Amino acid sequence: MSKQHTSVRSYGVLIDGGRVALVRSSNPRHTPSLWWLPGGGIDFGEAPEDTLVREFREETGLEVRSPVLLGVTSDVRRRDNGDRIHTVRILFTVTLAGGELRHEIHGTTDHAAWFDIDDLDTLNVADYARAAIDSAQGK
């Protein structure tokens, strides 16, 4: 019997100098590779803004500050095992505060990179991430 689960997550749009920071899914089934915004699951009792700062550091090595709420999205998907997951994404814009870009080890992502915003059409970017980047640019 399949299960249902709700996951609440925080993600950030970091645009700096015409570039946006993205992370690549470590799931080998994503062909071509799937890119999305840095972020992740909110721990019990953790503020969404704190999750965002923590996840950015874990996934990219970058320090961010000044989260501003951009919006909230949600979708329901079926996992490979038949379970259904309802993902609620709290989206923020953030500013770069420092750090050195590096890749996450043994996580849901395996590569962090800067991309010129004008080059995003050449990448397989998650729909929610593409919409959030457009929104952050006022599109």
Backbone torsions as a table, in degrees:
resi	resn	phi	psi	omega
1	MET	NA	132.3	-177.7
2	SER	-77.1	154.5	-179.2
3	LYS	-110.3	161.6	174.3
4	GLN	-119.3	143.3	-175.1
5	HIS	-147.0	142.4	174.2
6	THR	-111.5	134.2	179.4
7	SER	-124.8	123.4	178.5
8	VAL	-106.9	127.1	-171.6
9	ARG	-135.2	154.3	176.1
10	SER	-115.0	135.3	178.5
11	TYR	-133.8	153.1	-178.4
12	GLY	-128.6	142.0	173.0
13	VAL	-99.7	113.5	177.1
14	LEU	-112.3	106.5	176.4
15	ILE	-110.5	127.2	-177.6
16	ASP	-144.8	117.6	177.8
17	GLY	61.0	38.1	179.0
18	GLY	79.3	6.2	178.8
19	ARG	-116.6	155.5	176.5
20	VAL	-125.7	141.4	178.4
21	ALA	-87.1	127.8	177.3
22	LEU	-131.9	159.4	175.3
23	VAL	-123.9	150.1	-177.1
24	ARG	-101.6	136.1	176.5
25	SER	-61.5	138.2	177.2
26	SER	-86.8	0.2	-179.9
27	ASN	-72.9	116.3	-178.0
28	PRO	-67.1	-13.2	178.4
29	ARG	-74.9	-16.4	178.7
30	HIS	-79.9	98.8	179.6
31	THR	-128.2	118.3	-2.2
32	PRO	-68.1	169.8	-179.1
33	SER	-50.4	140.2	-179.7
34	LEU	-102.5	130.2	179.8
35	TRP	-110.4	145.6	176.5
36	TRP	-150.1	-177.3	-177.5
37	LEU	-78.9	145.6	172.3
38	PRO	-60.8	140.5	179.7
39	GLY	154.4	-175.2	-179.7
40	GLY	173.3	-165.3	-173.0
41	GLY	-67.3	141.0	178.2
42	ILE	-85.3	123.0	176.3
43	ASP	-72.5	154.2	179.5
44	PHE	-54.8	128.0	177.8
45	GLY	81.4	-2.3	-177.8
46	GLU	-89.7	136.4	176.4
47	ALA	-71.8	142.7	179.4
48	PRO	-54.0	-37.0	179.3
49	GLU	-65.9	-38.4	178.2
50	ASP	-67.4	-39.0	175.8
51	THR	-57.6	-46.7	-177.7
52	LEU	-58.3	-48.4	-179.6
53	VAL	-62.5	-44.8	-179.9
54	ARG	-62.8	-48.5	-177.7
55	GLU	-65.2	-38.1	176.9
56	PHE	-59.6	-45.4	-179.6
57	ARG	-63.1	-45.6	-177.7
58	GLU	-65.1	-42.3	-173.2
59	GLU	-87.7	-24.5	-174.2
60	THR	-128.1	-17.8	-173.3
61	GLY	81.2	-4.6	-178.1
62	LEU	-87.8	144.7	173.8
63	GLU	-98.7	131.3	178.7
64	VAL	-124.0	161.3	-179.6
65	ARG	-147.7	175.8	174.0
66	SER	55.8	51.2	177.6
67	PRO	-64.5	132.5	177.0
68	VAL	-123.7	127.6	-178.1
69	LEU	-59.6	126.3	178.9
70	LEU	-101.3	-37.2	-179.4
71	GLY	166.4	179.8	179.2
72	VAL	-133.3	134.0	175.6
73	THR	-127.3	162.1	174.2
74	SER	-152.6	152.9	174.6
75	ASP	-153.4	161.3	177.0
76	VAL	-118.1	128.6	179.4
77	ARG	-132.0	158.5	176.0
78	ARG	-101.8	129.8	177.4
79	ARG	-80.4	169.0	179.7
80	ASP	-58.0	-31.3	-178.5
81	ASN	-84.3	3.2	179.0
82	GLY	95.7	-15.8	178.5
83	ASP	-64.8	150.3	175.7
84	ARG	-106.2	135.4	179.3
85	ILE	-123.0	131.0	175.7
86	HIS	-102.8	110.4	-178.8
87	THR	-101.4	124.6	175.4
88	VAL	-108.6	121.5	-178.2
89	ARG	-111.4	121.1	173.9
90	ILE	-95.4	118.5	-172.5
91	LEU	-107.7	135.0	-179.5
92	PHE	-128.0	156.3	161.9
93	THR	-97.8	148.3	179.7
94	VAL	-138.6	164.4	174.9
95	THR	-116.1	151.4	-179.0
96	LEU	-74.3	130.9	179.2
97	ALA	-115.5	-7.4	179.6
98	GLY	142.4	-165.0	179.8
99	GLY	95.8	169.5	179.0
100	GLU	-117.7	129.3	179.8
101	LEU	-61.6	128.1	177.1
102	ARG	-148.6	169.4	-176.3
103	HIS	-100.5	148.3	175.6
104	GLU	-75.6	144.4	177.6
105	ILE	-109.8	131.1	175.8
106	HIS	59.2	41.0	178.5
107	GLY	-123.4	-168.9	177.3
108	THR	-76.7	-10.4	173.4
109	THR	-123.4	156.1	-179.1
110	ASP	-132.6	0.7	-179.2
111	HIS	-154.3	137.0	175.5
112	ALA	-120.6	140.6	-177.6
113	ALA	-156.0	157.0	170.4
114	TRP	-93.7	139.1	175.5
115	PHE	-130.7	138.7	171.7
116	ASP	-62.8	132.3	-178.2
117	ILE	-56.5	-35.7	-179.1
118	ASP	-67.8	-15.3	-178.2
119	ASP	-98.2	2.3	-174.9
120	LEU	-63.6	-25.8	-179.6
121	ASP	-66.6	-15.5	179.2
122	THR	-88.3	-3.6	-177.0
123	LEU	-110.5	155.6	171.3
124	ASN	-88.0	92.5	-176.9
125	VAL	-103.5	133.9	178.3
126	ALA	-53.8	141.0	-176.6
127	ASP	-54.7	-45.4	-178.6
128	TYR	-62.4	-36.8	-178.5
129	ALA	-69.2	-43.9	179.0
130	ARG	-60.9	-44.6	-179.8
131	ALA	-64.1	-40.4	-179.9
132	ALA	-66.5	-40.6	178.0
133	ILE	-63.8	-43.4	176.6
134	ASP	-60.3	-44.1	-179.9
135	SER	-62.9	-41.5	-179.9
136	ALA	-63.6	-25.5	178.1
137	GLN	-91.1	0.4	179.6
138	GLY	80.0	21.0	179.3
139	LYS	-87.6	NA	NA
